[in-house]
Structure formats: structure tokens, C-alpha cells
Amino acid sequence: MGKTTLSITGMSCKHCVSHVENTLKSVPKTAKVKVSLKDNSAIITHDNSVTAQMLIDAVTEAGYTAICE
């Protein structure tokens, strides 16, 4: 299993956190997703076949900005 941490901008409330969490959970082969509004970050545990770019693309398509830390 791999672990990726993303820095996310554009989240302003708990609804945003939920939206980002659900978006990341929808990426195939993600095992665990923890999104923090306080830290503007997401920690994703996933299969080794999942790339950081796949996760960034999912967050971007949801309307937020993400970069890999």
C-alpha cells in the first residue's frame, strides 16, 4: 500500500471536506481517505497502482486545487 499527502486549496467548509473525501474515495483502489479543513490537506492510503497525479486530477475535476506534498 502507498500513501500520498495532498495540499488542497479552495475548501472553506465541512461540505467541501465531504466533497473532496467522496471524490478521492471514488478513485479506484483507494483504501482510506482523511481530509482536513484545518490543514487544507488530504492523506490517502491506496494501492501502489494509484499515482499522485490520478488523485490530483480527481480533486481538480471536483473544483479544487491540489498539489502533492
C-alpha positions as CSV (number, residue, x, y, z in Angstrom):
1,M,0.0,0.0,0.0
2,G,1.1,3.5,-0.8
3,K,0.3,6.8,1.0
4,T,0.0,10.2,-0.6
5,T,-0.4,13.6,1.0
6,L,-2.0,16.4,-1.0
7,S,-2.2,20.1,-0.1
8,I,-5.7,21.3,-1.2
9,T,-6.8,24.8,-1.7
10,G,-10.4,26.0,-2.2
11,M,-12.0,24.2,0.7
12,S,-14.0,26.6,3.0
13,C,-16.4,24.4,5.0
14,K,-17.3,20.8,6.1
15,H,-19.3,20.3,2.9
16,C,-16.1,21.0,0.9
17,V,-14.3,18.4,3.0
18,S,-17.0,15.8,2.4
19,H,-17.0,16.6,-1.3
20,V,-13.2,16.1,-1.5
21,E,-13.3,12.9,0.6
22,N,-16.0,11.4,-1.6
23,T,-14.2,12.4,-4.7
24,L,-10.9,10.8,-3.5
25,K,-12.8,7.6,-2.3
26,S,-14.2,7.3,-5.8
27,V,-10.7,6.8,-7.3
28,P,-10.4,3.0,-7.8
29,K,-8.1,1.2,-5.3
30,T,-8.1,3.9,-2.6
31,A,-8.3,2.3,0.8
32,K,-8.5,5.2,3.2
33,V,-9.0,9.0,2.8
34,K,-8.6,11.6,5.6
35,V,-9.3,15.2,4.6
36,S,-8.5,18.1,7.0
37,L,-10.0,21.6,6.6
38,K,-7.7,22.9,9.3
39,D,-4.6,21.7,7.5
40,N,-6.0,22.1,4.0
41,S,-4.7,18.6,3.2
42,A,-5.7,15.1,2.4
43,I,-3.9,11.9,3.3
44,I,-4.8,9.0,1.0
45,T,-3.8,5.3,1.5
46,H,-4.0,3.4,-1.7
47,D,-2.9,0.6,-3.9
48,N,0.6,1.1,-5.4
49,S,-1.0,1.4,-8.8
50,V,-2.6,4.7,-7.9
51,T,-0.5,7.7,-8.7
52,A,-0.4,11.1,-7.1
53,Q,-1.4,12.6,-10.5
54,M,-4.6,10.5,-10.5
55,L,-5.6,11.9,-7.1
56,I,-4.7,15.4,-8.1
57,D,-6.8,15.1,-11.3
58,A,-9.8,13.9,-9.3
59,V,-9.6,16.8,-6.9
60,T,-9.2,19.3,-9.8
61,E,-12.2,17.8,-11.5
62,A,-14.2,18.4,-8.3
63,G,-13.3,22.1,-8.4
64,Y,-10.4,22.4,-6.0
65,T,-6.6,22.7,-6.4
66,A,-4.3,20.1,-5.2
67,I,-0.5,19.6,-5.2
68,C,1.5,16.6,-3.9
69,E,3.4,17.4,-0.7
